[in-house]
Amino acid sequence: MKCNKTTMRLYAVTDRAWVGTGTLLNQVEAALKGGATCIQLREKELSDEEFFKEALAMKELCRHYKAPLIINDRVELAVKAGADGVHVGQKDMNAAAVRQIIGSEMILGVSARTVEQAVQAQKDGADYLGVGAAFMTSTKLDARPVSREEMAAICRAVDIPVCAIGGITRENLPTLRGTGVDGVALVSAVFASGDIETECRLLRSLSEQTFGQAE
C-alpha cells in the first residue's frame, strides 16, 4: 500500500494522553469511521512488547477501514508487525537507512522543516513529508512554527505528498489553503475531542474543501 495526496487528507496521530475511560483502539476506530485517511501509532512510553501488541491490533483495524497504519520511529517493530509504513523525524534514524531496512513496498514518511531537509528526504526514499509545526502546538513545546513561505517553498521543491502538522485546528486549517500541502496531520484536534467520529467528519470535509476533492 503506497500513499498519495488523498492519503494525507486527514492523518490522525495517536496520543494516549486523551484516552480517558475508553481505549486507544476505540478512539482510532471512531476516527476511521469519521473519515481519517491515515493513522500513525505514536506511543513513546510503551514498552516494545506492549507497543507490538497495540500495533498488531491497530493494523487489523486499519485494514478493515482500508487506511494505512504508519508506525512512528520504531522501525524494526513496524516491520515485525507488518505495518504499512514508518515515520521518522530528523533526530531519528536516517531516512536512507530506514528505506534499506523496510524495503521498497512500505511507506516511508519523514519530518521536514526546511527545503533542504525536504529535498534530502525525497532523495533518501521518502514517500511523503510531514512539515511543521504549522502553528504553535502543545504537543511539541519546542517546535518553532514553519512560516507559510517556507511551507510553500517545500511543497514546490518536492514531488511527493506533503502533510502539515502541528497546532492545526478546525479554525486555522483553512488558512493553509494555497500553501501546496495535501492534507493535515492532527493529534489533539482529533483525540482530545469529546466526539471523535463527528469531529473527524467535520475535519475531513474541511480538509477536502481546503486541499481539493479526493482523487
C-alpha positions in Angstrom: 0.0 0.0 0.0 1.6 3.3 -1.1 0.4 6.7 -0.2 -0.9 9.5 -2.4 -2.3 13.0 -1.8 -5.6 11.6 -0.7 -3.9 9.5 2.0 -2.7 12.8 3.6 -6.1 14.5 3.8 -6.8 13.6 7.4 -3.9 11.9 9.1 -4.6 11.1 12.7 -1.6 10.7 15.1 -2.3 8.9 18.3 -1.7 10.2 21.8 -2.6 8.1 24.8 -2.9 11.2 27.0 -6.6 11.6 25.9 -7.8 8.0 26.1 -9.7 8.6 29.3 -12.0 5.7 30.3 -12.0 4.1 26.8 -9.2 2.5 24.8 -6.9 3.9 22.2 -8.3 1.3 19.7 -11.8 2.6 20.3 -10.6 6.1 19.7 -8.8 5.2 16.5 -11.9 3.3 15.2 -14.0 6.4 15.8 -11.5 8.5 13.8 -11.6 6.0 11.0 -15.4 5.9 11.0 -15.3 9.7 10.8 -13.1 9.7 7.7 -9.5 9.6 8.9 -7.4 8.6 5.8 -4.3 7.5 7.6 -3.3 6.5 11.2 0.0 6.9 12.9 0.7 4.9 16.0 2.9 7.3 18.1 3.3 6.0 21.6 6.7 6.9 23.1 6.1 5.5 26.6 5.0 1.9 25.8 7.4 -1.0 26.1 8.3 -2.8 22.9 6.1 -5.7 23.9 3.1 -3.5 24.6 3.7 -1.5 21.5 3.9 -4.6 19.3 0.5 -5.9 20.7 -1.0 -2.4 20.1 0.4 -2.3 16.6 -1.0 -5.7 15.6 -4.5 -4.8 16.8 -4.4 -1.4 15.1 -3.1 -3.0 11.9 -6.2 -5.2 11.7 -8.5 -2.3 12.4 -6.9 -0.1 9.8 -7.1 -2.9 7.2 -10.8 -3.1 7.9 -11.2 0.6 7.1 -8.7 0.4 4.2 -6.5 3.1 5.8 -2.7 2.7 6.1 -1.1 2.3 9.5 2.1 4.2 10.0 4.4 3.5 12.9 6.3 6.4 14.5 10.1 5.8 14.8 10.2 2.1 15.9 11.4 0.8 12.5 12.1 -2.8 13.4 8.7 -3.2 15.2 6.9 -1.6 12.2 8.4 -4.3 10.0 7.7 -7.1 12.5 4.1 -6.0 12.9 3.5 -5.8 9.2 2.5 -2.2 9.4 2.0 -0.2 6.1 4.8 2.2 6.9 7.0 4.1 9.3 7.6 7.8 10.0 10.9 9.2 11.2 11.9 12.6 12.4 15.2 14.5 11.7 16.6 13.2 15.0 15.6 9.6 14.4 17.2 7.0 12.2 18.4 8.4 8.8 15.7 8.0 6.2 18.0 6.3 3.7 18.9 3.7 6.4 15.3 3.2 7.2 14.5 2.6 3.5 17.2 -0.1 3.4 15.5 -1.8 6.4 11.9 -1.6 5.3 12.3 -2.3 1.6 10.6 -0.7 -1.3 7.0 -1.6 -0.5 6.4 0.0 2.9 5.6 3.7 3.1 8.3 6.0 4.5 7.3 9.3 5.9 9.9 11.9 7.1 9.5 15.1 9.1 11.0 18.2 7.5 11.1 21.9 8.3 13.3 23.3 5.5 13.6 22.9 1.8 17.0 21.3 2.2 15.6 18.6 4.6 12.6 18.0 2.3 14.7 17.5 -0.8 17.1 15.2 1.0 14.2 13.2 2.4 12.9 12.7 -1.1 16.3 11.6 -2.3 16.5 9.2 0.6 13.3 7.5 -0.5 10.6 9.3 1.4 7.0 8.7 0.1 5.6 11.7 1.9 6.7 14.6 4.2 5.3 15.8 7.5 6.0 19.6 7.6 5.7 21.6 10.8 5.0 22.9 13.2 2.4 24.7 11.1 1.2 26.6 14.2 2.2 26.8 17.9 1.5 23.4 19.5 1.2 22.0 23.0 2.3 18.5 21.7 5.8 19.7 21.0 6.6 22.8 23.0 10.0 23.3 21.4 8.6 23.2 17.8 9.0 26.6 16.3 6.4 27.2 13.6 7.4 26.9 10.0 6.5 30.0 8.1 3.8 29.9 5.4 6.5 30.9 2.9 8.8 28.1 3.9 6.0 25.6 3.8 5.0 26.7 0.2 8.7 26.5 -0.8 8.9 22.9 0.5 5.8 21.9 -1.5 7.3 23.4 -4.7 10.6 21.6 -4.1 9.4 18.1 -3.9 7.2 15.7 -6.0 5.8 13.7 -3.0 2.7 14.4 -0.9 3.2 16.9 1.9 1.2 16.9 5.1 1.2 19.9 7.5 1.4 19.1 11.2 1.5 20.9 14.5 -1.2 23.0 16.2 -3.8 22.6 13.5 -7.4 23.1 14.5 -10.7 23.3 12.7 -10.4 27.1 13.0 -6.9 27.6 11.5 -6.9 24.7 9.0 -8.4 26.8 6.1 -5.5 29.3 6.4 -3.3 26.6 4.9 -5.1 26.9 1.6 -2.7 27.9 -1.2 0.5 26.6 0.5 0.6 23.5 -1.6 0.1 21.0 1.2 -2.1 18.0 0.5 -3.6 17.5 4.0 -3.2 17.8 7.7 -1.9 15.5 10.5 -3.7 16.1 13.7 -3.2 14.9 17.3 -5.3 16.8 19.9 -7.8 18.2 17.4 -8.9 14.6 16.9 -8.2 12.6 20.0 -9.0 15.3 22.6 -12.4 15.7 21.1 -15.5 14.6 23.0 -16.9 13.1 19.9 -14.1 11.9 17.7 -16.2 10.5 14.9 -18.2 13.6 14.4 -15.2 15.8 14.7 -13.4 13.8 12.1 -16.3 14.1 9.7 -16.1 17.9 10.1 -12.4 17.9 9.7 -12.4 15.6 6.7 -15.0 17.8 4.9 -13.0 20.9 5.8 -9.8 19.3 4.5 -11.4 18.3 1.2 -12.7 21.8 0.7 -9.3 23.3 1.6 -7.0 21.0 -0.3 -9.1 19.6 -3.1 -11.5 16.7 -3.6 -10.5 13.1 -3.1 -8.7 11.5 -6.0 
